[in-house]
Amino acid sequence: MNVKRARETIAKALKEDEGLRISYRVNIAMMIYDYQYKRDGFHHFSVTDCNDVADDLIKLIFGENELKDDKVIEEISRFQIMDLE
């Protein structure tokens, strides 16, 4: 399975199953929320802000857009919300 097909498969599942979409979003949001505290000792973003960012990431990766797979990776790298090193 190529990346494009994998993205399409997950996008379809997220569109058809609202519970899955909520779970996906909340897990991403809490990772961002927890990481900022772990890194800096305080929260730059509220939980609501983190949910908004998570939703934007999901739309960017799996949403209805015209981005080609390599362009999606390039766009994701621009977020740089978390310094994972």
N, C-alpha and C positions, 0 to 999 in steps of 0.2 A: 504494500500500500504506500503510495507516495504521500508527501506532505499535504498537497492540495486535497486529496481524497480524505485524508484523516481530518483535516480542518472542516471539510464539508460534512463529514459524518458527525463530528462533535457539535457543529453548529446546528444541525438538524435535531439532534438529541436535546440540546439546550432550548431550542425553540418549542419543541413538543412537550417538554417536561419542565414546568415552572419550578417544581421542587428541586430538580437537579440544578437549574440555573441559579436559584437562591443559594443552594449549598456551595456551589462553585464560587459565587461572588463573595459570600461570607468568609469562606476559607482564605481567599486571596486577601480580602480586606483585613482580616485579623492577623495575617502574616505581616502585612505592612504596618499595622497598628502596634503589634508586639515588637517588631524589629526596631522601630524608631525609638521605643523606650529602652530596649536593650542596648542600642547603640549610643543614645544621647542622654538617657536618664529622664527624659520627659517626652510627651507626645506633641509633635508638631501639628499633626492632623487629628481631627476628631474622628470618631467611629463613622459618622456620616460622610465625612470627607474621604475616608479610606474606602467606604462602600462605593462612592462615586468614582474613585480612581479604579477600583476593581472592575466596576461595570464598564468603564472606558477601555480597560485592558481586554476584557472579554469581547467587546465590540470590535476592537482593533484586530484581535487574533481570529475570532470566529464569526464576526458580524458580516453583514452584507456590505461588502466593499469590493472594490476593483483591484485591490493590492495583490500583486503576485507574491508567491511564497518568500522570495528573497527580500522583497520590499517590506513585507510584514516584519521580518527579523530586523531589518534596518530601522523601522519605525519603533519597534519595541525597545531597541537599544537607546533611543532618544529619551525614553522616560527617565531612566537613571534615578529612580526613586530610592532604591536601596543599593548601597555599596556592599556587594556580597563578598568582597575580599577581606 
